[in-house]
Amino acid sequence: HEMLPGAVDAQGNLTATGTSIGLGSKVSSVQTNFEQGEFNITGGPLDWAIEGDGFFQVTDSDGTIVYTRAGNFSQNAQGQLVMGSASTGRLLEPSIQIPQDATEIVVSPDGIVSVRQPGQSALSQVGQLQLATFVDPEGLLKLGENLYAETEASGAATVGNPGVQGVGRVRQGTLEISNVEPVEELIDLITTQRAFELNSQAVQAGDQMLQLVANLRRF
């Protein structure tokens, strides 16, 4: 007889709980591909893309820190940077506040946020952007809306300045777009479908041959 998942056999071996008893197939896991996507140049001063590894840190509605690669930021009524819309966006962590009278916002590749204000010829620093990296980013929990949460599988977040110890760098005026090529995915889908149809026809042909043999009579 077949051992049920999690059962112990006569030798004391434990059957893996992930073992599926019976015929057929199932999806064993779904993994997120965090390979670098292409860059879309927008020219927006609060559009930031991460070139390399790392995630922006934002505060969720319940106060927990969540992570994202989406870099479309804006200012709320207090001048704080938020991801998404100014009214409903999630606060960037660590918090960076832009003066209301700022005439120019500059973000360096290493995450230093500076502004120019009326009457000033030089830029003044208002914040330091920090990014989070993980030992296994594929272990992050998907929350939707381009947000991810830390799990035991991903490991704890390591926070650092952009461009330091393997952390990616920041590109201002740019947004990272999807790393999926729709045309290539459609071609792969059609190829898989054709292979399935071919296998189905082979099974059907074999069945017809067996029926022909079964119907043969010796005269």
Backbone as CSV, one residue per row, in Angstrom:
resi,resn,N_x,N_y,N_z,CA_x,CA_y,CA_z,C_x,C_y,C_z
1,HIS,0.843,-1.184,0.000,0.000,0.000,0.000,0.885,1.243,0.000
2,GLU,0.314,2.382,-0.347,1.050,3.641,-0.383,1.042,4.292,0.999
3,MET,2.198,4.825,1.386,2.283,5.536,2.653,1.702,6.934,2.492
4,LEU,0.898,7.358,3.437,0.337,8.697,3.403,1.408,9.722,3.765
5,PRO,1.305,10.947,3.241,2.268,11.989,3.594,2.327,12.207,5.096
6,GLY,3.538,12.220,5.640,3.710,12.423,7.072,3.701,11.143,7.877
7,ALA,3.472,9.976,7.220,3.447,8.695,7.935,4.865,8.151,8.086
8,VAL,5.053,7.251,9.061,6.349,6.634,9.318,6.287,5.181,8.879
9,ASP,7.281,4.748,8.039,7.273,3.373,7.553,7.969,2.459,8.554
10,ALA,8.148,1.169,8.169,8.721,0.172,9.074,10.162,0.494,9.439
11,GLN,10.864,1.205,8.571,12.257,1.561,8.843,12.392,2.871,9.624
12,GLY,11.260,3.474,9.971,11.305,4.720,10.727,11.470,5.955,9.879
13,ASN,11.329,5.805,8.546,11.463,6.955,7.659,10.144,7.720,7.586
14,LEU,10.239,9.022,7.586,9.057,9.880,7.530,8.782,10.276,6.087
15,THR,7.581,9.967,5.612,7.203,10.362,4.259,7.028,11.872,4.203
16,ALA,7.608,12.495,3.181,7.546,13.953,3.061,6.107,14.437,3.007
17,THR,5.820,15.500,3.746,4.454,16.019,3.767,4.067,16.646,2.442
18,GLY,5.048,16.982,1.608,4.741,17.558,0.305,4.485,16.520,-0.759
19,THR,4.546,15.231,-0.386,4.340,14.165,-1.356,2.867,14.045,-1.706
20,SER,2.586,13.966,-2.990,1.205,13.817,-3.445,0.998,12.382,-3.895
21,ILE,0.071,11.689,-3.267,-0.200,10.304,-3.596,-1.227,10.244,-4.717
22,GLY,-0.940,9.453,-5.730,-1.885,9.298,-6.834,-1.296,9.792,-8.134
23,LEU,-2.120,9.749,-9.173,-1.687,10.147,-10.498,-2.024,11.615,-10.741
24,GLY,-1.519,12.137,-11.849,-1.825,13.513,-12.207,-0.677,14.442,-11.869
25,SER,-0.914,15.719,-11.971,0.117,16.716,-11.716,-0.461,17.856,-10.890
26,LYS,0.434,18.631,-10.298,0.010,19.779,-9.515,1.109,20.826,-9.564
27,VAL,0.757,22.051,-9.226,1.732,23.129,-9.147,2.452,23.018,-7.811
28,SER,3.764,22.808,-7.855,4.517,22.640,-6.614,4.832,23.977,-5.966
29,SER,5.092,25.015,-6.777,5.388,26.329,-6.219,5.304,27.382,-7.314
30,VAL,5.133,28.611,-6.899,5.147,29.753,-7.813,6.199,30.727,-7.306
31,GLN,7.168,31.047,-8.147,8.261,31.912,-7.739,8.197,33.242,-8.486
32,THR,8.623,34.286,-7.825,8.661,35.610,-8.427,10.033,35.859,-9.024
33,ASN,10.043,36.333,-10.258,11.293,36.635,-10.943,11.664,38.090,-10.667
34,PHE,12.734,38.286,-9.912,13.163,39.637,-9.566,14.323,40.119,-10.431
35,GLU,14.477,39.541,-11.621,15.511,40.034,-12.516,15.220,41.484,-12.903
36,GLN,16.293,42.206,-13.204,16.151,43.624,-13.530,15.262,43.836,-14.744
37,GLY,14.282,44.732,-14.616,13.447,45.107,-15.748,14.059,46.276,-16.506
38,GLU,13.493,46.585,-17.651,13.980,47.723,-18.420,13.566,49.027,-17.743
39,PHE,14.239,50.106,-18.139,13.978,51.409,-17.540,13.182,52.287,-18.498
40,ASN,12.191,52.965,-17.942,11.384,53.920,-18.695,11.714,55.322,-18.186
41,ILE,12.331,56.125,-19.040,12.738,57.470,-18.645,11.522,58.388,-18.659
42,THR,11.172,58.930,-17.494,10.012,59.810,-17.359,10.405,61.272,-17.168
43,GLY,11.571,61.497,-16.608,12.001,62.855,-16.307,11.406,63.414,-15.031
44,GLY,10.526,62.659,-14.366,9.917,63.126,-13.124,10.920,63.124,-11.983
45,PRO,11.025,64.191,-11.214,12.009,64.242,-10.126,11.740,63.241,-9.010
46,LEU,10.491,62.779,-8.885,10.150,61.811,-7.836,9.879,60.423,-8.404
47,ASP,10.328,60.181,-9.628,10.293,58.842,-10.220,11.680,58.242,-10.082
48,TRP,11.778,57.165,-9.284,13.074,56.563,-8.995,13.045,55.079,-9.339
49,ALA,14.119,54.610,-9.927,14.275,53.186,-10.219,15.517,52.671,-9.503
50,ILE,15.461,51.408,-9.098,16.612,50.767,-8.463,17.362,49.976,-9.528
51,GLU,18.618,50.303,-9.708,19.465,49.567,-10.645,20.313,48.587,-9.841
52,GLY,19.892,47.323,-9.838,20.549,46.321,-9.021,19.601,45.782,-7.965
53,ASP,20.170,45.220,-6.908,19.365,44.608,-5.854,18.858,45.660,-4.870
54,GLY,17.697,45.364,-4.297,17.175,46.233,-3.252,15.707,46.545,-3.415
55,PHE,15.104,46.986,-2.324,13.693,47.353,-2.288,13.546,48.660,-1.519
56,PHE,12.610,49.489,-1.975,12.218,50.649,-1.183,11.433,50.160,0.032
57,GLN,11.532,50.887,1.145,10.781,50.564,2.357,9.655,51.582,2.532
58,VAL,8.449,51.088,2.710,7.306,51.974,2.941,6.487,51.427,4.105
59,THR,5.724,52.305,4.746,4.894,51.930,5.888,3.493,51.586,5.418
60,ASP,3.025,50.387,5.770,1.682,49.970,5.396,0.647,50.635,6.307
61,SER,-0.623,50.405,6.003,-1.702,51.051,6.756,-1.705,50.664,8.236
62,ASP,-1.194,49.467,8.569,-1.169,49.034,9.972,0.143,49.385,10.670
63,GLY,0.999,50.127,9.991,2.241,50.571,10.604,3.435,49.673,10.363
64,THR,3.240,48.528,9.718,4.346,47.622,9.445,5.122,48.081,8.210
65,ILE,6.384,47.682,8.161,7.232,48.013,7.021,7.050,46.953,5.940
66,VAL,6.752,47.389,4.737,6.660,46.499,3.584,7.625,47.006,2.521
67,TYR,7.803,46.208,1.481,8.877,46.471,0.533,8.344,46.487,-0.896
68,THR,8.980,47.291,-1.729,8.514,47.436,-3.101,9.662,47.849,-4.013
69,ARG,9.510,47.518,-5.307,10.443,48.006,-6.323,9.832,49.187,-7.076
70,ALA,8.559,49.470,-6.808,7.890,50.584,-7.478,8.438,51.900,-6.940
71,GLY,8.832,52.786,-7.835,9.467,54.029,-7.405,8.709,55.282,-7.775
72,ASN,7.390,55.172,-7.924,6.579,56.351,-8.248,6.166,57.064,-6.957
73,PHE,6.963,58.044,-6.553,6.728,58.750,-5.296,6.085,60.115,-5.541
74,SER,5.496,60.643,-4.485,4.903,61.982,-4.519,4.991,62.572,-3.118
75,GLN,4.571,63.829,-2.968,4.583,64.498,-1.671,3.172,64.590,-1.113
76,ASN,3.035,64.285,0.192,1.732,64.478,0.824,1.602,65.924,1.301
77,ALA,0.541,66.218,2.015,0.277,67.598,2.437,1.368,68.146,3.353
78,GLN,2.070,67.261,4.065,3.137,67.690,4.969,4.499,67.739,4.278
79,GLY,4.533,67.406,2.990,5.792,67.408,2.263,6.559,66.108,2.367
80,GLN,6.004,65.112,3.075,6.679,63.820,3.206,6.527,63.014,1.919
81,LEU,7.551,62.244,1.600,7.508,61.421,0.400,6.687,60.164,0.658
82,VAL,5.774,59.878,-0.255,4.928,58.695,-0.159,4.946,57.976,-1.498
83,MET,4.781,56.649,-1.447,4.691,55.872,-2.673,3.259,55.911,-3.179
84,GLY,3.068,56.324,-4.412,1.735,56.402,-4.976,1.190,57.813,-4.904
85,SER,-0.114,57.924,-4.701,-0.764,59.234,-4.706,-0.457,60.008,-3.431
86,ALA,-0.545,61.328,-3.520,-0.228,62.181,-2.371,-1.195,61.975,-1.220
87,SER,-2.452,61.633,-1.511,-3.473,61.524,-0.463,-3.526,60.147,0.185
88,THR,-3.243,59.108,-0.569,-3.383,57.741,-0.040,-2.085,56.942,-0.079
89,GLY,-0.990,57.562,-0.473,0.268,56.837,-0.613,0.845,56.393,0.721
90,ARG,1.732,55.409,0.660,2.385,54.874,1.857,3.687,55.629,2.101
91,LEU,3.935,55.990,3.349,5.103,56.785,3.711,6.396,56.036,3.425
92,LEU,7.348,56.742,2.837,8.673,56.189,2.608,9.418,56.108,3.934
93,GLU,10.190,55.030,4.111,11.024,54.864,5.296,12.488,54.711,4.870
94,PRO,13.424,55.387,5.551,13.194,56.416,6.564,12.548,57.653,5.950
95,SER,11.797,58.370,6.754,10.999,59.494,6.267,11.889,60.595,5.682
96,ILE,11.454,61.133,4.548,12.135,62.259,3.909,11.088,63.331,3.631
97,GLN,11.343,64.540,4.103,10.395,65.640,3.937,10.990,66.692,3.007
98,ILE,10.215,67.053,1.999,10.641,68.041,1.018,10.033,69.392,1.386
99,PRO,10.838,70.449,1.505,10.273,71.777,1.794,9.257,72.192,0.730
100,GLN,8.206,72.841,1.170,7.140,73.224,0.248,7.623,74.202,-0.814
101,ASP,8.646,74.991,-0.502,9.118,75.982,-1.469,10.277,75.482,-2.321
102,ALA,10.553,74.179,-2.274,11.661,73.631,-3.061,11.397,73.819,-4.549
103,THR,12.397,74.323,-5.250,12.268,74.538,-6.693,12.907,73.424,-7.502
104,GLU,13.720,72.606,-6.846,14.400,71.506,-7.543,14.677,70.390,-6.556
105,ILE,14.478,69.148,-7.002,14.769,67.965,-6.187,15.776,67.110,-6.937
106,VAL,16.856,66.768,-6.265,17.921,65.983,-6.888,18.208,64.770,-6.012
107,VAL,18.237,63.600,-6.639,18.577,62.356,-5.938,19.821,61.771,-6.593
108,SER,20.860,61.592,-5.819,22.105,61.042,-6.346,22.014,59.522,-6.420
109,PRO,22.881,58.872,-7.202,22.857,57.408,-7.291,23.040,56.712,-5.945
110,ASP,23.722,57.370,-4.996,23.908,56.757,-3.677,22.814,57.148,-2.689
111,GLY,21.694,57.714,-3.193,20.513,57.909,-2.369,20.426,59.195,-1.583
112,ILE,21.330,60.132,-1.802,21.250,61.415,-1.097,20.203,62.292,-1.779
113,VAL,19.214,62.738,-1.003,18.135,63.576,-1.528,18.430,65.024,-1.154
114,SER,18.534,65.877,-2.169,18.842,67.289,-1.955,17.818,68.155,-2.672
115,VAL,17.668,69.381,-2.205,16.723,70.317,-2.823,17.395,71.673,-2.996
116,ARG,16.832,72.436,-3.906,17.235,73.828,-4.063,16.035,74.701,-3.714
117,GLN,16.264,75.709,-2.894,15.198,76.605,-2.455,15.447,78.017,-2.974
118,PRO,14.403,78.824,-3.021,14.566,80.188,-3.531,15.656,80.953,-2.775
119,GLY,16.499,81.654,-3.513,17.565,82.441,-2.910,18.815,81.654,-2.609
120,GLN,18.805,80.334,-2.881,19.979,79.504,-2.628,20.578,79.048,-3.953
121,SER,21.880,79.191,-4.063,22.557,78.728,-5.273,23.002,77.278,-5.147
122,ALA,23.210,76.823,-3.917,23.679,75.461,-3.679,22.528,74.579,-3.216
123,LEU,22.690,73.282,-3.456,21.710,72.304,-2.993,21.912,72.028,-1.511
124,SER,20.829,71.740,-0.806,20.910,71.359,0.607,20.305,69.976,0.786
125,GLN,20.992,69.127,1.542,20.531,67.749,1.746,19.365,67.718,2.726
126,VAL,18.316,66.946,2.346,17.141,66.820,3.217,16.897,65.377,3.652
127,GLY,17.657,64.431,3.135,17.435,63.043,3.529,18.391,62.087,2.852
128,GLN,18.431,60.873,3.389,19.241,59.794,2.834,18.343,58.590,2.584
129,LEU,18.187,58.233,1.337,17.382,57.068,0.977,18.128,55.797,1.351
130,GLN,17.414,54.823,1.916,17.995,53.527,2.246,17.166,52.422,1.601
131,LEU,17.853,51.376,1.167,17.207,50.245,0.513,17.384,48.987,1.351
132,ALA,16.444,48.064,1.195,16.492,46.786,1.916,16.835,45.668,0.944
133,THR,17.698,44.770,1.362,18.018,43.579,0.580,17.728,42.340,1.418
134,PHE,17.580,41.198,0.735,17.240,39.943,1.406,18.135,38.825,0.890
135,VAL,18.378,37.849,1.762,19.162,36.680,1.367,18.462,35.934,0.242
136,ASP,17.142,35.766,0.353,16.349,35.087,-0.669,15.100,35.914,-0.965
137,PRO,15.184,36.869,-1.887,14.005,37.704,-2.175,12.825,36.921,-2.726
138,GLU,13.080,35.742,-3.316,11.973,34.933,-3.822,11.094,34.406,-2.691
139,GLY,11.589,34.462,-1.462,10.809,34.021,-0.315,9.891,35.090,0.246
140,LEU,9.901,36.291,-0.334,9.022,37.359,0.146,7.561,37.016,-0.113
141,LEU,6.693,37.488,0.754,5.258,37.261,0.625,4.636,38.369,-0.212
142,LYS,3.921,37.989,-1.264,3.249,38.973,-2.114,2.006,39.507,-1.406
143,LEU,1.902,40.818,-1.361,0.740,41.458,-0.745,-0.166,42.119,-1.773
144,GLY,0.277,42.179,-3.015,-0.454,42.918,-4.037,0.001,44.363,-4.086
145,GLU,-0.391,45.074,-5.141,-0.024,46.481,-5.330,1.491,46.675,-5.325
146,ASN,2.228,45.699,-5.864,3.695,45.759,-5.929,4.349,45.781,-4.550
147,LEU,3.672,45.256,-3.548,4.195,45.246,-2.187,4.542,43.829,-1.758
148,TYR,5.588,43.717,-0.923,6.036,42.419,-0.423,6.322,42.530,1.067
149,ALA,6.153,41.400,1.764,6.405,41.355,3.201,7.510,40.352,3.499
150,GLU,8.242,40.626,4.538,9.326,39.749,4.978,8.768,38.444,5.534
151,THR,9.440,37.324,5.261,9.070,36.020,5.802,10.325,35.312,6.302
152,GLU,10.125,34.157,6.947,11.274,33.361,7.372,12.066,32.885,6.166
153,ALA,11.356,32.595,5.071,12.034,32.111,3.869,12.920,33.185,3.249
154,SER,12.478,34.432,3.287,13.262,35.513,2.686,14.432,35.935,3.567
155,GLY,14.300,35.684,4.860,15.290,36.182,5.799,14.987,37.617,6.185
156,ALA,15.638,38.077,7.216,15.418,39.448,7.679,16.012,40.448,6.698
157,ALA,15.390,41.613,6.635,15.869,42.662,5.733,17.194,43.225,6.235
158,THR,18.113,43.444,5.303,19.363,44.143,5.590,19.273,45.518,4.944
159,VAL,19.318,46.551,5.751,19.113,47.916,5.265,20.459,48.609,5.094
160,GLY,20.616,49.276,3.952,21.861,49.984,3.693,21.679,51.086,2.672
161,ASN,22.692,51.907,2.532,22.652,52.985,1.553,22.866,52.437,0.147
162,PRO,22.241,53.016,-0.842,22.430,52.562,-2.222,23.904,52.609,-2.627
163,GLY,24.312,51.579,-3.377,25.675,51.527,-3.883,26.697,50.998,-2.908
164,VAL,26.271,50.542,-1.726,27.196,50.061,-0.705,26.963,48.578,-0.454
165,GLN,28.020,47.776,-0.507,27.981,46.350,-0.178,26.880,45.602,-0.928
166,GLY,26.869,45.748,-2.235,25.950,44.986,-3.073,24.559,45.560,-3.208
167,VAL,24.272,46.667,-2.534,22.959,47.303,-2.665,22.913,48.071,-3.986
168,GLY,21.759,48.009,-4.665,21.621,48.691,-5.942,21.713,50.202,-5.816
169,ARG,21.831,50.865,-6.966,21.909,52.320,-7.005,20.587,52.899,-7.501
170,VAL,20.396,54.182,-7.290,19.133,54.846,-7.615,19.287,55.660,-8.899
171,ARG,18.275,55.550,-9.764,18.237,56.347,-10.985,17.025,57.270,-10.922
172,GLN,17.276,58.562,-10.853,16.190,59.538,-10.775,15.606,59.792,-12.162
173,GLY,14.305,60.133,-12.197,13.644,60.420,-13.463,13.388,59.188,-14.294
174,THR,13.378,58.032,-13.635,13.253,56.751,-14.326,12.379,55.817,-13.509
175,LEU,11.589,54.996,-14.187,10.812,53.949,-13.538,11.178,52.604,-14.142
176,GLU,11.262,51.594,-13.288,11.517,50.232,-13.768,10.199,49.624,-14.236
177,ILE,10.204,49.091,-15.443,8.996,48.462,-15.964,9.118,46.951,-15.838
178,SER,8.079,46.245,-16.248,8.030,44.795,-16.084,9.202,44.119,-16.791
179,ASN,9.719,43.047,-16.165,10.787,42.279,-16.803,10.239,41.143,-17.657
180,VAL,8.935,41.163,-17.918,8.294,40.138,-18.746,8.090,40.677,-20.154
181,GLU,8.503,39.894,-21.161,8.263,40.239,-22.556,6.992,39.526,-23.007
182,PRO,5.877,40.245,-23.183,4.607,39.595,-23.534,4.686,38.744,-24.793
183,VAL,5.411,39.212,-25.809,5.503,38.463,-27.069,6.193,37.124,-26.838
184,GLU,7.295,37.140,-26.091,8.012,35.894,-25.816,7.147,34.935,-25.002
185,GLU,6.402,35.463,-24.042,5.541,34.609,-23.228,4.432,33.986,-24.066
186,LEU,3.870,34.739,-25.023,2.835,34.198,-25.907,3.405,33.111,-26.801
187,ILE,4.631,33.318,-27.288,5.276,32.298,-28.122,5.494,31.022,-27.321
188,ASP,5.972,31.164,-26.076,6.166,29.990,-25.221,4.842,29.286,-24.951
189,LEU,3.773,30.060,-24.751,2.459,29.474,-24.502,1.970,28.687,-25.710
190,ILE,2.142,29.250,-26.911,1.720,28.560,-28.134,2.546,27.301,-28.347
191,THR,3.861,27.388,-28.090,4.732,26.220,-28.238,4.307,25.101,-27.296
192,THR,3.996,25.450,-26.049,3.541,24.450,-25.078,2.219,23.833,-25.503
193,GLN,1.316,24.664,-26.017,0.020,24.168,-26.471,0.176,23.206,-27.641
194,ARG,1.057,23.532,-28.587,1.290,22.653,-29.737,1.904,21.328,-29.294
195,ALA,2.815,21.375,-28.319,3.413,20.140,-27.812,2.356,19.271,-27.142
196,PHE,1.442,19.889,-26.401,0.357,19.139,-25.765,-0.537,18.498,-26.818
197,GLU,-0.873,19.257,-27.872,-1.716,18.717,-28.936,-1.026,17.550,-29.632
198,LEU,0.289,17.658,-29.855,1.037,16.578,-30.495,1.018,15.324,-29.637
199,ASN,1.234,15.471,-28.338,1.194,14.317,-27.445,-0.199,13.699,-27.409
200,SER,-1.223,14.543,-27.425,-2.595,14.040,-27.429,-2.883,13.234,-28.693
201,GLN,-2.396,13.731,-29.834,-2.597,13.008,-31.089,-1.834,11.688,-31.093
202,ALA,-0.644,11.669,-30.475,0.128,10.430,-30.401,-0.604,9.385,-29.561
203,VAL,-1.190,9.818,-28.440,-1.960,8.897,-27.603,-3.177,8.386,-28.358
204,GLN,-3.837,9.270,-29.078,-5.019,8.879,-29.850,-4.657,7.882,-30.944
205,ALA,-3.515,8.115,-31.616,-3.073,7.188,-32.662,-2.743,5.825,-32.071
206,GLY,-2.087,5.817,-30.901,-1.777,4.552,-30.251,-3.032,3.801,-29.851
207,ASP,-4.043,4.527,-29.374,-5.314,3.904,-29.007,-5.994,3.285,-30.221
208,GLN,-5.955,3.980,-31.344,-6.561,3.449,-32.566,-5.845,2.194,-33.040
209,MET,-4.524,2.165,-32.906,-3.763,0.975,-33.301,-4.109,-0.209,-32.411
210,LEU,-4.252,0.043,-31.100,-4.624,-1.039,-30.196,-6.020,-1.569,-30.511
211,GLN,-6.935,-0.681,-30.848,-8.276,-1.118,-31.236,-8.233,-1.954,-32.506
212,LEU,-7.386,-1.562,-33.457,-7.255,-2.316,-34.703,-6.716,-3.713,-34.434
213,VAL,-5.700,-3.809,-33.557,-5.133,-5.120,-33.227,-6.165,-5.982,-32.513
214,ALA,-6.931,-5.378,-31.612,-7.934,-6.143,-30.869,-9.038,-6.666,-31.771
215,ASN,-9.284,-5.986,-32.858,-10.355,-6.387,-33.771,-9.898,-7.346,-34.864
216,LEU,-8.583,-7.645,-34.900,-8.080,-8.576,-35.915,-8.583,-9.992,-35.624
217,ARG,-8.923,-10.689,-36.629,-9.371,-12.080,-36.492,-8.492,-12.988,-37.344
218,ARG,-8.226,-14.168,-36.830,-7.454,-15.145,-37.595,-8.419,-15.987,-38.415
219,PHE,-8.169,-16.037,-39.699,-9.013,-16.836,-40.599,-8.287,-18.131,-40.964
